[in-house]
Amino acid sequence: MLMGIHPRISRPLTQDDKVAYDSLWGPDEHRKVQSYAHLVYRFGRHTMIHGYRGKGVYFTEAPEVPEWTMDGGGLVLNPYWFWRRFAEHSAELWQRFHANRNPNNPLKASARTYLQDLLG
């Protein structure tokens, strides 16, 4: 999902970002992170849901962060940009979903499986 929001967010951390991440979280901790998107999931979502506090992902509406960036080992995210791109990408996915009439379409099969898992 996040690849559709921003192409670079699903990529692995750069060497500089790995060094900064390790300076914040400990030696070789960057090895536990597959991508910037993983940071959003691991820290932004996971720690908020399970630990009732967020860490490692920070929100800002500062003009110098129009989308997202890494700063000192943490991911800094403009929540207004993120929500707008999430809503746009979600609408794009639904449009593609409804446009395809083939019942064997992988997107439709995936959606059916997901709904079946949710609804039991």
C-alpha positions in Angstrom: 0.0 0.0 0.0 2.7 2.5 0.9 4.5 2.0 -2.4 1.5 3.6 -4.0 1.6 6.5 -1.6 5.3 7.3 -2.3 7.7 5.3 -4.5 10.7 5.8 -2.2 9.0 4.9 1.0 9.1 1.2 0.2 12.8 1.2 -0.4 15.5 0.1 2.0 17.2 2.7 4.2 20.2 4.5 2.7 23.6 3.9 4.2 23.5 7.3 5.9 20.0 6.6 7.3 21.2 3.2 8.6 24.0 4.9 10.5 21.6 7.5 12.0 19.1 4.8 12.8 21.7 2.8 14.7 22.9 5.9 16.6 19.3 6.3 17.9 18.3 2.7 18.4 21.6 0.8 18.9 24.2 -1.1 16.9 23.0 -3.0 13.9 19.3 -2.3 14.7 18.9 -1.2 11.1 19.0 -4.9 10.2 15.5 -5.3 11.7 14.1 -2.7 9.2 13.3 -3.7 5.7 12.2 -0.2 4.4 11.0 3.2 5.4 7.5 1.9 5.1 8.4 -0.8 7.7 9.3 2.1 10.1 5.8 3.5 9.6 4.3 0.1 10.4 6.7 -0.9 13.2 6.9 2.4 15.1 4.0 4.5 13.9 1.3 1.9 13.9 2.7 -1.0 16.0 3.9 0.9 19.1 0.8 3.2 19.1 -1.6 0.2 19.0 0.3 -2.1 21.3 2.2 0.3 23.5 -0.3 3.2 23.6 2.5 5.6 22.6 4.3 6.3 19.3 8.1 6.3 18.9 10.4 6.6 15.9 7.8 8.2 13.7 7.2 11.9 14.3 4.6 14.2 12.8 5.2 17.7 11.6 3.5 20.3 9.5 6.8 22.3 9.0 7.2 23.6 5.5 10.6 22.0 5.2 8.9 18.5 5.4 6.2 18.6 2.7 6.0 14.8 2.6 8.5 12.8 4.7 12.1 12.6 5.6 14.5 10.8 7.9 16.0 12.9 10.7 18.5 11.6 13.2 17.3 8.0 12.9 13.6 8.8 13.1 11.1 9.1 10.3 9.4 12.6 10.2 6.1 12.6 8.4 3.7 15.3 7.4 0.4 13.9 8.4 -1.6 16.1 6.1 0.3 14.9 3.1 0.2 11.3 4.3 -3.6 11.4 4.7 -4.2 13.1 1.3 -1.9 10.5 -0.5 -3.5 7.6 1.4 -7.0 8.8 0.4 -5.9 9.3 -3.2 -4.2 6.0 -3.5 -7.1 4.2 -1.8 -9.5 5.8 -4.3 -7.2 4.7 -7.2 -7.3 1.1 -5.9 -11.1 1.0 -5.6 -11.4 2.5 -9.1 -9.1 -0.3 -10.5 -11.1 -2.9 -8.5 -14.4 -1.8 -9.9 -13.2 -1.3 -13.4 -12.1 -4.9 -13.9 -15.0 -7.2 -14.5 -12.9 -10.4 -14.7 -13.9 -12.6 -11.7 -10.4 -14.2 -11.7 -8.7 -10.8 -11.4 -5.9 -11.1 -8.7 -7.1 -7.8 -7.0 -10.6 -9.1 -6.8 -9.5 -12.5 -5.5 -7.3 -10.8 -2.9 -10.1 -8.6 -1.8 -12.5 -11.6 -1.5 -10.0 -13.5 0.6 -9.4 -10.5 2.9 -13.1 -9.9 3.4 -13.7 -13.6 4.1 -10.9 -13.5 6.7 -12.5 -10.4 8.3 -16.0 -11.7 8.3 -15.3 -15.3 9.0 
